[in-house]
Amino acid sequence: MPQEKLKLQALADEAVAEVRPALSGAQHREGEEPIEAVNSPNVIPLYESRVKVQPKLVRGTFRRIKWIVMAVTLSIYYLTPWLRWDRGPHLPDQAVLLDFPGRRFYFFFLEIWPQEFYYITGLLILASIGLFLVTSLAGRVWCGYTCPQTVWTDLFILIERMIEGDRSARIRLDRSPWSFNKFWRKGVKHTLWMAIAVATGGAWIFYFADAPALAVSLFTFEAPYLAYVFIALFTFTTYTLGGIAREQVCIYMCPWPRIQGAMFDEHSFLVSYKVDRGEPRGAHKKGTSWEGRGDCIDCAQCVAACPMGIDIRDGMQLECIQCALCIDACNDVMDRVGRPRGLIAYDTLGNEQRRKAGLPPKLNLVRPRTIVYSVALVAVAAVMLVALVTRHTLEVSVLRDRNPLFVTLSDGSIRNGYNVKIINKEAYPHTVRVSVEGLDGAHLITTAENGDPSRVDVGADTLKSVKLFVSLPKERLGQLQDGEALIRFVATIPETGKTAQVETSFRGPEQ
């Protein structure tokens, strides 16, 4: 098939011509002498200008997975603030809401109060351990598929490709002088990028207030000025990081590439070039023998497809985000030249050594580090589940007066004052009955300030703070040991029978 042969050779020549400037080091300006010292092995340049990475569109399994992940994650981010969740007449109906004025975090059926922030801590710990486990198994798949930087960069490149064309067309457009064609294409691209960035910032602030109401106030310019400040901030960061900086964020700004190296071992599945199969590489003509050479035809399609602009054939590199687009690119070339797929594939260093020794590849998922991560993940998840199941909707806390410690009344009884806080986490108001236990004869007394101390009205999903007094008759003071005894405040909801109690001390004169 001469036409197929010529097409393949032209494809390879074009790719090599495109990537060679990015791989050849510093370039000299037109009219200047080449800087030979830069290419000397004894001289390391302190700075090299960035060569813009223009990844080529590839088709295959991993590219489809990335499209799906991008669509799902962006849908979750943009649509979640608009989801509704019925919590009753007295609570907000937004499914996910960070209510800072009300000091609440609503996440579907779960409502987190400030004193329950350990739930957030637990979720962050779970996410961290899960990330460690996934990294030890399959490298930086988080970076390649679900990292916000990767997702938004993919979206921006998609817009760029729709307006300016694929890799070759974009490179030619960048190199061409300014014209009407270049001006309108660049203008439309950056306008759409800015629109996405604004939508990103707008979606973020919807998590902190009722989305429909905030959207109306934004368009009528009645929203708080902080809302506009944060939209501007996220617009700037999204546009800059996703559209302009791109791979520079992953290489220079993100600390994760430096950390993840400690989580790999010889059994971690990483995107790898199979040197034992691909070398020696070189151009191949249709109909010639494959004997004495490798399967790699040196077409550089893997480099053209890489969003980081690296050559996976140079081995594992800090810049690699394990997106596996080079696998799709190489598999397509292998199909064209009639060689087996998998020259670039997920592989382990251990399997590379096993192939050299003539042994079959081996999958080793269960090893010390994965066991440690898995056990830690299950343990933290179990603790959080128990805490969630045993979570109380009625809580009480007490702070005893310290000045004065006690007051002696006219009949000789001793009175202590307490600040009692009752938390009702249910969606309906309740009248809570309060009683005192643990000290015979101790009882709540009525003052002009607290009315009936045994009945406290607590609104739905609120904290009620009341001042209560406990009195102990003179003839019962013998119960005090060194002028002190323990008592319990018990709060009860009569309708449901739910109770909460807390211990504190009762002080009096030393006998």
C-alpha positions, 0 to 999 in steps of 0.5 A: 500500500504505497499511499499508506506508506507515504502517509505514515512517513509524512506523518512521522516527518511532520511530527519530528520536525515539530518536536525537534525545536522543543528537544534540541535545547536553546535556540539562537536568534536569527542573525546571531551566532549559535551559542555552542557553549549551551550544548556543551556537556560541561555547561548547564544553562541557568535559564531557558525560555519556555517552548510552548507545548501544543499537544496533538489530539489523539484517539483511543481508550485513555483519551476517551476516559479523560473526556468522560472524567472531564465531563463528569468532574466539570458537571459536578463542579458547576451543577452541585450548587443548584441541587436542592435538598429538603431539610425542613422549613427552618433550614436552607434547601441547598444540597451543598452549602458552606454557610459561614454566617450561620456557622454550618456546613451542609452536605446533603443529609449531613450537617456539620457544626463548628465543633464537629469539624473533625468530620472535615479533618477525617475527609481530608485524611481519607483523601490523602491516604487514598491518594497515597494508595492510588499513587503507590499502585498506578502513579500520578493518575490523579494528576493525569485525570482528575486534578483541577489543573489537568481538567481545566487545561484539557477544557482550554485546549479543547476550545483552542483546538476548536478555534485554531485547529490541531497541533500543526495548525496551531503551530503554524498560526503562532509562527505566522505574522499578525493578520485578520485570520490570526486576530479573530481566532486568537480573540475568540479563543481568549474570549471563550477562555475568559467566559469559562474562567468567569463561570468557574469563579461564579460557580465557586461562590455559589457554594457559600450562599443560596445559588439562585438568590446570589445569581440574581443579586450578582446580575443586579449588582446587589451582591456583597462586594466580596462576591465580586472580589472572589469571582475576579480572583478565581477568574484570573487564576483559572485563566492564567493557570489553565490557559497560559501557564498550563504545564508550567504549573505542574512542573514548577508550582505543584509540590506533588511531583516531588512528593510522589517519588517517595511512593513509587517502587519497582511494582508501581504501574507507570506509563513506560516505554518498553526499551527491550522491545522498542530499541534500537529504534529508527525509520522503517519502510513497509515490506522490510524485515523487523529482524535486528531492530526494535518496534519503535519507528522514531515517529515522535507521535508520543512526544506530539501527544504529550501535554507536558512536552516530554519524551516518554522514551527517556524514562520516568520523569518528574514532568510525567502526569501519567495521562497515558495519551502517549499510549494511545498515540503509540498504539495507533502507530503500531496498528499502522505498521502492523506491530503489536500494541503496548510498546508504550503501556502501563508497566513496572520496573520489576516486569522490565527486569523479569522480561530481561530474565526471560520471566513472564510479567507479574502483577503485585498489588499486595505489598507492604506499602499498599497494605499499610495505606489500605489498613489506614484507609479502612481504619479512618473510614471506620472511625468516621462511620462510627462517629456519624452513626452515633452522632447526637442531635441534642447536645448540652454544655455547661460553664460554671460561674467562677466569680463568685464560686457560690452564693449563700442565700438567706435560708442558709442554702447554697446557690451556684450559677451556670451558663448552659448551652443547649444545641438542637440539631434537628429541623424542628424547634423543641421545648427541652426539659432540664434537670439536675442529678447526682446530688440529693436535694439539688434543684433548679431555682427560678429567678426573674431572669430565667423564668421556668428553669426546667423548660427551655425553648430551643429553635430548629437547628440552633444553639440556645444559651441560658443562665440557670441556678442550682440550689442545695439546702443547708441540711444537705451540705454534708454531701460536699467533700472539701466544699465540692461535689459532682452534678449532672445537667440532663436535657430531655426532649419529651416528644422523642425521648432523646437526652443529653447530659454533661457533668460539672461541679457544685461548690460550697463552703468547706465543712 
